Amino acid sequence: MTQVKYASRAYLVEFALVVTLYVIAVTARPYLAGLSRDANVHFAVMALPIVPIWLTLIVVVRHYLRIDERERLKLLENVSIAAGVMACLVTSYSALEDAGLPKLAITWAWPTFAACWGLATGISSLRNR
């Protein structure tokens, strides 16, 4: 088991690996989809990014289980703030879609949430110095 003092380093390594897998899967999808005309192969190729998405959840849960109570509280606060910001962004943008802005695919949900989470964590870090 990873010691608490190495939890952040282990998290960053695991997270970087999963993000790299995600980028590879998304980038390779169009090329791989063109290699076969079989509908099942096409479906499997288009579903490739699902694996690293779920691996991201596993990485975050593993990190949560490795850290101490104080770090867990900070993580949960930042996730809560990010969820609130994300809810406001989604609701606001849906009103702007009604005003004529283009519709966004749900694909943008996770990267937007991750950006909100990162921003909340950064602000929290600066505030707690």
C-alpha positions as a printed Julia matrix, in Angstrom:
129×3 Matrix{Float64}:
   0.0    0.0     0.0
   1.22   3.5    -0.85
   2.16   5.56    2.18
   0.24   8.76    2.8
   3.3   10.93    2.17
   3.63   9.45   -1.35
  -0.09   9.55   -2.13
   0.07  12.74   -4.21
   3.0   11.51   -6.26
   1.28   8.17   -6.93
  -1.91  10.03   -7.88
  -0.09  12.29  -10.34
   1.66   9.35  -12.0
  -1.55   7.31  -12.27
  -3.56  10.3   -13.45
  -0.96  11.2   -16.09
  -1.04   7.63  -17.4
  -4.82   7.6   -17.63
  -4.96  11.0   -19.33
  -2.34   9.81  -21.8
  -4.44   6.72  -22.53
  -7.48   8.93  -23.04
  -5.67  11.23  -25.48
  -4.34   8.22  -27.41
  -7.81   6.63  -27.54
  -9.49   9.82  -28.75
  -6.74  10.57  -31.26
  -6.61   7.03  -32.63
 -10.38   6.62  -32.96
 -10.82   8.16  -36.43
  -7.89   6.19  -37.86
  -8.94   2.91  -36.28
 -12.59   3.39  -37.23
 -11.6    3.61  -40.88
  -9.76   0.28  -40.84
 -12.84  -1.91  -40.69
 -16.34  -1.81  -42.12
 -17.64  -4.23  -39.48
 -20.25  -2.51  -37.29
 -19.11  -4.32  -34.14
 -15.49  -3.29  -34.64
 -16.59   0.27  -35.37
 -18.65   0.33  -32.16
 -15.73  -1.04  -30.1
 -13.34   1.52  -31.57
 -15.72   4.39  -30.91
 -16.09   3.16  -27.31
 -12.32   3.11  -26.67
 -12.26   6.35  -24.62
 -14.71   4.81  -22.14
 -11.93   2.68  -20.63
  -9.68   5.56  -19.54
 -12.71   7.55  -18.39
 -13.59   4.81  -15.91
  -9.92   4.35  -15.03
  -9.89   8.04  -14.06
 -12.6    7.34  -11.5
 -10.56   4.44  -10.13
  -7.47   6.66   -9.88
  -9.39   9.35   -7.97
 -10.94   6.82   -5.58
  -7.54   5.2    -4.96
  -6.1    8.64   -4.18
  -8.98   9.4    -1.82
  -8.38   6.15    0.06
  -4.65   6.88    0.38
  -4.86  10.36    1.85
  -5.49  11.4     5.44
  -8.69  12.95    6.81
  -7.56  16.56    6.36
  -6.67  16.0     2.71
  -9.94  14.13    2.16
 -11.88  17.11    3.5
 -10.0   19.48    1.18
 -10.57  17.17   -1.8
 -14.29  16.88   -1.07
 -14.62  20.65   -0.63
 -12.93  21.27   -3.97
 -15.07  18.66   -5.72
 -18.2   20.23   -4.19
 -17.23  23.7    -5.36
 -16.4   22.33   -8.81
 -19.79  20.6    -8.99
 -21.54  23.86   -8.09
 -19.59  25.85  -10.68
 -20.22  23.13  -13.26
 -23.97  23.17  -12.53
 -24.03  26.95  -12.97
 -22.02  26.76  -16.21
 -24.25  24.05  -17.71
 -27.46  25.85  -16.76
 -26.13  29.2   -17.98
 -24.95  27.76  -21.29
 -28.28  26.04  -21.89
 -29.94  29.46  -21.64
 -27.35  30.83  -24.1
 -28.1   27.95  -26.49
 -31.69  29.16  -26.51
 -30.29  32.58  -27.46
 -28.49  31.12  -30.47
 -25.13  29.72  -29.34
 -24.3   26.28  -30.76
 -25.25  23.19  -28.83
 -22.37  21.48  -27.06
 -21.93  17.73  -26.92
 -22.0   16.03  -23.52
 -18.4   15.09  -24.27
 -17.43  18.48  -22.86
 -18.89  17.66  -19.43
 -15.91  15.8   -17.98
 -13.19  18.18  -19.23
 -15.23  21.14  -17.99
 -15.7   19.52  -14.59
 -11.99  18.66  -14.43
 -11.1   22.28  -15.24
 -13.48  23.53  -12.53
 -12.0   21.06  -10.07
  -8.47  22.12  -10.94
  -9.39  25.79  -10.6
 -11.08  25.2    -7.24
  -8.03  23.25   -6.02
  -5.67  25.98   -7.2
  -7.66  28.75   -5.52
  -7.96  26.69   -2.35
  -4.19  26.11   -2.33
  -3.5   29.82   -2.68
  -6.04  30.68   -0.01
  -4.61  28.18    2.48
  -0.97  29.32    2.2
